[in-house]
């Protein structure tokens, strides 16, 4: 599967499950913009059966290489990002994993039991990144317990393998060409911004500015019935040139740390 096919399939799943992201994409297009994808992100656990290296395989086959590593001490996460070797316009890929061993026995046991349910053939399949929840109908009680300890773990337990977010490249926009304009446009159209650490994370001096909407609340079927919980979100990124005139291509851990909180549980306003 080539990179175009991979991203198209990921987008279809992402936009179908989270209608607000398709609405935002269409709003940009309707206002005369061309939407380029800066990067996508995945979440996983650091179990060797499904860790970063496993999820990266289809991207490596499609011409990607590893470019950076990131540590998130507070959230107990490790991440890597990948870039395409020959296509500078190809979206970056950001994959993070939860350091399961640093959490409670309950979280460790729950995660291992879930991964044990994944069919053997899926663990070695390039289809894994599209496959969602492979361990069956989640328990709402388990989700609630997990998210109290780690929002990341709770989200991943429910949704499994899918693009956690796509990212609009603000550099590619003609009129909405600043983070302030983008955020204002989104709020005017009724979207809630993730304001953890401020609506705009990062600065021009750091060569990267990012913002994101709060995850859409979507109904999920649990063992105990249907409940609305945060799904995926849409991110927006503007990159700046370094002293050599090259556009910064990496990520800033302290900004990404706050972007992760786009999936934090919140009361509908």
Protein Blocks (a to p, Z undefined) as FASTA:
>chain_A
ZZklmmmmmmmmmmmmmmmlmmmmmmmmmnopacddfbdcddddfbfklgmklmmmmmmm
nopacfbdcddfknopaddddddfklmkbccdddddddfklmcfklmmmmmmmmmmpcfk
lmmpcklmmnopaebpadfklmmmmmmmomklmmmmmnopadfbdcddfklpmklmcfkl
mmmmmmmnopacdfehijbgcjfklopacddddddddddddfkbccdddfdddddddddd
dfkopacfbdcfklmmmmmmmmpccddZZ
